[in-house]
């Protein structure tokens, strides 16, 4: 075996090594599992690599749903601290939105974002814009 010849150790952890076949026409041609270095490696429909979930058809629907759930949670946490009449000021909200929401929304976006995946995420984008505009209404009422 090539790895033995070059004295390389292959990490065949169940959580680290998987088989995934991208856009296969005939999935039955791909083995369900095989053995490498004494460990059994199994075929899977999706795998997470550097925080981005890759699926068999490369449509990134699961990753988009994961990002959406993460953004909704973060949006709820931020919105607890603001309202039309009280809460964080506009500068703090804009900075929080950029740091907490936009960073997750745009991580790896060149790879996974497309029109189909952005339908749900646009709702979060709109809601985060509402938070910042509510604070501007709040600031303008107190300054005038």
Residue pairs with C-beta under 8 A, 6 or more apart in sequence:
2 8
3 9
3 10
3 37
10 17
10 36
10 37
11 17
12 36
12 37
12 38
12 39
12 41
13 39
14 39
14 42
17 36
17 39
17 41
18 41
18 42
18 43
18 44
18 47
19 30
19 31
19 33
19 34
19 41
19 42
19 43
19 44
20 43
20 44
20 45
20 46
20 47
20 54
20 56
21 27
21 30
21 43
21 56
22 54
22 56
22 57
22 58
23 56
23 57
23 58
24 30
24 56
27 56
30 43
31 43
32 42
32 43
33 40
33 41
33 42
33 43
34 40
34 41
35 41
45 55
45 56
46 53
46 54
46 55
46 56
46 62
47 53
47 54
48 54
50 108
51 107
51 108
52 60
52 63
52 107
52 108
52 111
52 112
53 60
53 62
53 63
53 66
54 60
54 63
55 61
55 62
55 63
59 116
59 117
60 111
60 112
60 114
60 117
61 116
61 117
63 112
63 117
64 112
64 117
64 118
64 120
64 121
65 120
67 104
67 105
67 121
68 120
68 121
68 124
70 104
71 101
71 104
71 105
71 121
71 124
72 124
74 100
74 101
74 104
75 101
75 124
75 127
75 128
75 131
78 93
78 96
78 97
78 100
78 101
78 128
78 131
79 127
79 131
81 87
81 88
82 88
82 93
82 131
82 134
82 135
83 134
83 138
84 134
84 137
84 138
85 138
86 138
87 93
87 135
87 138
88 96
88 135
89 135
89 138
89 139
90 132
90 135
90 136
90 138
90 139
93 131
93 132
93 135
94 132
97 128
97 131
97 132
101 124
101 128
105 121
105 124
105 125
113 121
